[in-house]
Amino acid sequence: MSARHKLDDQDNRKILEFVSEFGPDRGGIAAVLGVSVQQANNYINQSLRLRYKAAADSYYARLRAQNEVAPREYRPEATRVLDLPVRPFEVPIPLLSRKSIDNRKWFTAVVYGDSHFPFQDDTALSVILSLIKDVNPDVVLHVGDLVDAWQISRFDKDPARRDTLQENIDAARIHLHQVAQVAPKAKRYLLEGNHEQRLTRAIWQMDGAQREFARLRVFQKAMTWPRLLELDSIGFKFVPEREQSRTIILPKLITKHGTVIRKWSGATARGEWEKYGRSGLSGHSHRLGWFTHRDHNGRANWAETGCCCLLDPPYGVDLDWGQGAVVMTWTADRRLQNVEFCGIRDGRAIWRNREYGG
C-alpha cells in the first residue's frame, strides 16, 4: 500500500463504524478511505479480520431485530450510501492501432501554383519552399501560371512597366532551381496554365512575313516553355494543357491547371468534378477550396490549390484570392488519401505544429 494511503487507527475506526452502520460493503469502504477496493480488502484481511467480522455480525443482528419489529421494503445497499464519492464509470474504448508516417512506406506530394512571375509574392513562395523541405515529398507539382507573360497578352498594358518577358522567365527559373534544391529526390512537374498559353496564341496571331518565321522547325522547337525555362536542366517535366487530364502524376487523381472558374471557394472544384465525375485537383481560381461527393460510384474529392502571387496585383483590386498549398498523403497501398490545406496569411502559415514566417 502506498504511503499516500497508509491506514492508521483513525481509519480503523472509520471502517468499523461504516460496517456497523451500512454493512460489509467493501466498495463503499474503499470510497470512504480514498483507496482502491483491492487495497481495502488487503488491509481488512491482514489487520481487521476479527474486528471487521464482529462489526458485520452486529450490523446483521440489528437488521434482524428491526425486521422483526417493523419489516420494511428491501432496498439495495447502494441506495443507502448516497453521501459516498461515486467511483468513475469505466467503459472499454475501442482505439485502433496507429502508425507514424514513414516516407519509405507512404507517398506524399506538395501541390501549389499560380505564382505569376513577375507578380509573385516572394514571402509566400518562401513559405512554400520551407513547407516542401519539411514534407520531403515524393512529388512536387506546380499547377501552372508560373509566368504571367503579361507582355504578350491581349489586355491593356501599363506603359510604365519596364520588365521584360526574359527577365520574368529568368526569375521563374531561379524559383524552380530553389525547388529542386530543397526537394532533390522528388519528381517535379510543371503544368501548362492559361498564361503559358499566351505564348501559343501570340505565335498563332503572327501575320505576314512573321508567319513564315513561325513555320520554321527551329523556331517551333525553340519557342516552347520547356526550352525557354530550360526545364530539362532543372529536372521538371512539363505537361501541356491538352494532356493533363490523361497524364497520371498523383494516384487516382486528375491533375490540371483548370479550365473552369466560378465564384466562391469550392465552387470551381465542384465545376471541375462535374466535368469529369472523378477526383482531382486544379489551380486557376487562385482560391483554396474543397468539394467532396459520395454516390453509388464511391466517394470523389476535388481540391483548389490556391495561389502564390500578390493578392493586390496592379491589374486588380479587392480580389477574392487565397494563398497557400496542398499537402497530400497516401498509404502504401494508395487506397487511403489525406488532404491538408496550408493557407498563407500575411506571409505566415501553420502546418503540423510548425509555424512559417512571422
C-alpha positions in Angstrom: 0.0 0.0 0.0 1.4 3.4 -1.0 2.4 6.0 1.6 -0.4 8.1 0.4 -2.9 5.5 1.6 -1.2 4.0 4.7 -4.0 3.4 7.1 -4.0 4.2 10.8 -6.2 3.9 13.9 -8.5 6.6 12.7 -9.1 4.7 9.5 -9.7 1.6 11.5 -12.5 3.4 13.4 -14.0 4.7 10.1 -14.1 1.1 8.7 -15.7 -0.4 11.8 -18.3 2.5 12.1 -19.1 2.2 8.4 -19.6 -1.6 8.7 -21.8 -1.3 11.8 -23.9 1.4 10.1 -24.1 0.2 6.4 -22.9 -3.3 6.4 -19.8 -5.0 4.9 -19.8 -3.1 1.6 -16.1 -3.1 0.7 -16.6 -0.8 -2.3 -18.2 1.8 0.0 -15.4 1.3 2.5 -12.8 1.9 -0.3 -14.6 5.1 -1.4 -14.7 6.5 2.2 -11.0 5.9 2.7 -10.0 7.0 -0.8 -8.2 3.8 -1.7 -8.9 1.0 -4.2 -11.1 -1.9 -3.4 -8.1 -4.2 -3.6 -6.2 -2.1 -1.0 -9.2 -2.1 1.3 -9.6 -5.9 1.0 -5.9 -6.5 1.7 -5.9 -4.2 4.8 -9.1 -5.7 6.3 -7.9 -9.3 5.7 -4.5 -8.6 7.3 -5.3 -6.3 10.2 -9.0 -6.2 11.0 -10.4 -9.6 10.2 -11.9 -10.4 13.7 -13.0 -6.8 14.5 -14.4 -6.5 11.0 -16.4 -9.7 11.4 -17.7 -8.6 14.8 -18.9 -5.3 13.3 -20.6 -7.1 10.4 -22.3 -9.5 12.8 -23.5 -6.5 14.8 -24.9 -4.9 11.6 -26.8 -8.1 10.6 -28.2 -8.6 14.2 -29.5 -5.0 14.2 -31.2 -5.6 10.8 -32.8 -8.8 12.0 -34.1 -7.0 15.1 -35.5 -4.2 13.1 -37.2 -6.5 10.6 -38.9 -8.4 13.5 -40.3 -5.2 14.9 -41.2 -3.5 11.7 -40.4 -5.3 8.4 -39.6 -2.8 5.6 -39.3 -3.0 1.8 -36.0 -4.2 0.6 -33.6 -1.6 -0.8 -30.2 -2.3 -2.4 -27.4 -1.3 -0.1 -26.0 1.2 -2.7 -29.2 3.4 -2.4 -28.5 3.9 1.3 -25.0 5.2 0.7 -25.8 8.4 -1.1 -23.1 10.5 0.6 -20.2 8.5 -0.7 -17.9 9.6 -3.5 -19.1 8.0 -6.8 -16.4 5.8 -8.4 -15.6 6.6 -12.0 -17.8 4.8 -14.6 -15.4 2.8 -16.8 -16.2 1.5 -20.3 -13.9 -0.1 -22.9 -12.6 2.4 -25.5 -12.0 0.7 -28.9 -8.9 2.5 -30.0 -7.3 1.4 -33.3 -3.7 0.9 -33.9 -1.7 3.9 -35.0 1.2 4.1 -37.4 3.6 7.0 -37.7 4.2 8.4 -41.2 7.3 6.9 -42.8 8.2 8.3 -46.2 9.6 4.9 -47.2 6.1 3.4 -47.0 3.8 6.4 -47.6 3.5 8.6 -50.7 3.4 12.4 -50.3 3.1 15.4 -52.6 3.1 19.1 -52.3 0.9 20.9 -54.8 0.9 24.7 -55.4 0.9 27.2 -58.3 -0.3 30.4 -59.9 2.8 32.3 -59.0 2.5 34.6 -62.0 6.1 36.0 -62.2 6.7 39.0 -62.0 3.6 39.4 -59.8 4.7 36.6 -57.5 4.6 37.0 -53.7 8.2 36.2 -52.6 7.2 35.8 -49.0 4.5 33.3 -49.9 7.0 31.4 -52.1 9.5 31.3 -49.2 6.8 29.6 -47.1 6.2 27.1 -49.9 9.9 26.3 -50.1 10.1 25.7 -46.4 7.0 23.5 -46.5 8.5 21.4 -49.3 11.7 21.0 -47.4 9.8 19.8 -44.3 7.4 17.5 -46.1 10.2 15.9 -48.2 7.6 14.8 -50.8 7.8 12.2 -53.5 6.2 14.7 -55.9 6.3 18.5 -56.2 3.6 19.8 -58.6 3.3 23.3 -59.8 -0.2 23.6 -61.3 0.7 26.3 -63.8 0.7 30.0 -64.5 4.3 30.1 -63.3 5.0 33.1 -65.6 2.3 35.7 -66.1 3.5 36.6 -69.6 1.7 40.0 -69.4 3.9 41.4 -72.2 2.3 39.1 -74.9 -1.3 39.2 -73.6 -4.2 40.9 -75.4 -5.0 43.0 -72.3 -4.1 46.7 -71.8 -0.6 47.2 -70.5 0.9 49.7 -68.2 3.4 51.7 -70.3 5.4 52.5 -67.1 6.4 48.9 -66.6 9.9 48.1 -67.9 10.4 44.4 -67.0 10.7 42.1 -70.0 9.4 38.6 -70.6 13.0 37.3 -70.5 13.6 38.8 -67.1 10.3 37.2 -65.8 11.4 33.8 -67.2 14.8 34.1 -65.5 13.2 34.9 -62.2 10.9 31.9 -62.6 13.8 29.7 -63.4 15.5 30.7 -60.1 12.4 29.6 -58.2 12.4 26.2 -59.9 16.0 25.8 -59.1 15.2 26.5 -55.5 12.5 23.8 -55.5 15.0 21.4 -57.0 17.5 22.1 -54.2 15.0 21.6 -51.3 13.5 18.5 -52.9 16.3 16.9 -54.9 14.8 13.4 -54.8 11.2 14.4 -55.7 9.6 14.0 -59.1 8.9 17.6 -60.2 6.1 18.7 -62.6 5.0 22.0 -64.2 1.6 22.1 -65.8 0.8 24.5 -68.6 -1.6 27.2 -67.5 -3.7 29.6 -69.4 -1.0 32.3 -69.0 1.6 29.9 -70.6 -0.9 29.5 -73.4 -0.4 33.2 -74.2 2.8 32.2 -76.0 0.9 29.8 -78.3 -1.7 32.5 -79.0 0.9 35.1 -79.7 2.6 32.8 -82.2 -0.7 31.9 -83.9 -1.5 35.6 -84.3 1.6 36.3 -86.3 0.8 37.5 -89.8 2.6 38.4 -93.0 6.4 37.8 -93.0 6.3 37.0 -89.3 4.1 34.0 -90.0 6.9 32.4 -92.0 9.1 32.5 -89.0 6.5 30.6 -87.0 6.7 27.8 -89.7 10.4 27.3 -89.2 11.1 24.0 -87.4 14.0 25.6 -85.4 11.6 28.3 -84.3 8.9 25.8 -83.3 11.4 23.8 -81.3 12.8 26.9 -79.5 9.6 28.7 -78.8 8.2 26.4 -76.1 8.1 26.7 -72.4 10.3 23.7 -71.7 13.0 25.3 -73.9 12.5 28.8 -72.6 12.7 27.7 -69.0 15.3 25.1 -69.7 13.3 22.6 -67.7 15.5 19.6 -68.5 18.4 21.1 -66.7 16.3 21.8 -63.6 14.6 18.4 -63.6 11.0 19.5 -64.2 8.6 17.7 -66.6 6.2 20.0 -68.5 2.7 18.8 -69.1 0.7 20.6 -71.8 -2.9 21.6 -71.1 -4.4 19.1 -73.6 -2.5 16.2 -72.0 -3.2 17.0 -68.3 -6.4 15.1 -67.8 -4.9 11.9 -69.2 -1.4 12.2 -67.5 -1.0 10.2 -64.3 1.0 12.3 -61.8 -0.7 11.5 -58.5 -2.5 8.3 -57.5 -6.2 8.2 -58.7 -6.3 12.0 -59.3 -6.8 14.2 -62.3 -4.2 16.9 -62.1 -4.7 20.0 -64.2 -4.3 23.8 -64.2 -8.0 24.3 -64.6 -10.5 25.4 -67.3 -13.5 26.1 -65.0 -13.9 29.3 -63.0 -16.7 30.0 -60.6 -17.5 32.3 -57.7 -16.7 31.2 -54.2 -14.2 28.8 -52.8 -15.1 25.2 -53.6 -17.5 26.1 -56.4 -14.7 25.8 -59.0 -13.7 22.5 -57.6 -17.3 21.3 -58.0 -17.4 22.5 -61.6 -14.3 20.5 -62.4 -15.7 17.4 -60.7 -19.0 17.9 -62.7 -16.9 17.8 -65.9 -15.1 14.6 -65.1 -17.0 12.8 -62.3 -13.7 11.8 -60.7 -11.4 13.1 -58.0 -8.8 15.7 -58.9 -7.2 19.0 -58.1 -6.6 22.2 -60.0 -5.4 25.8 -59.7 -6.6 28.7 -61.9 -9.2 30.0 -59.4 -6.5 31.4 -57.0 -8.5 30.1 -54.1 -8.1 27.2 -51.6 -11.2 25.1 -51.8 -12.6 21.7 -51.4 -15.5 19.7 -52.8 -16.5 16.2 -51.9 -19.3 14.0 -53.1 -20.4 10.4 -52.5 -22.8 8.3 -54.6 -23.1 4.7 -55.8 -19.8 5.0 -57.7 -18.0 5.8 -54.4 -16.5 9.0 -53.0 -14.9 11.7 -55.1 -13.0 14.8 -54.0 -11.6 17.9 -55.8 -9.2 20.4 -54.4 -8.4 24.0 -55.4 -4.8 24.7 -54.7 -4.7 28.5 -54.0 -2.1 30.8 -55.4 1.4 32.3 -54.6 1.0 35.6 -56.4 0.4 39.0 -55.0 -3.2 39.5 -53.7 -3.2 43.1 -54.9 -1.6 42.9 -58.3 -1.6 46.1 -60.5 -4.4 44.7 -62.7 -6.9 44.0 -59.9 -8.3 45.2 -56.5 -10.1 43.5 -53.6 -9.7 40.1 -55.3 -11.2 37.0 -53.6 -8.0 35.0 -53.7 -6.2 32.9 -51.2 -2.5 32.0 -51.0 -1.4 28.5 -50.0 -0.6 25.0 -51.0 -1.9 21.5 -50.6 -0.1 18.6 -48.9 -1.3 15.2 -49.9 -0.5 11.8 -48.4 -1.4 8.3 -49.4 -1.0 5.0 -47.6 1.4 2.4 -49.1 -1.4 0.6 -50.9 -2.6 4.0 -52.3 -6.2 3.2 -51.1 -6.4 5.9 -48.4 -5.7 9.6 -49.2 -5.4 12.6 -46.9 -5.5 16.2 -48.0 -4.1 19.0 -45.9 -4.5 22.7 -46.8 -1.7 25.0 -45.8 -3.1 28.5 -46.1 -0.8 31.5 -46.1 -1.9 34.7 -44.4 0.2 37.8 -44.3 3.3 35.8 -45.0 2.7 33.3 -42.3 1.4 29.7 -42.2 1.0 26.7 -39.9 1.4 23.0 -40.8 1.6 20.2 -38.4 2.6 22.3 -35.4 5.2 24.2 -37.4 4.9 27.9 -38.0 6.4 29.5 -41.0 7.2 33.2 -41.4 6.4 35.9 -38.9 
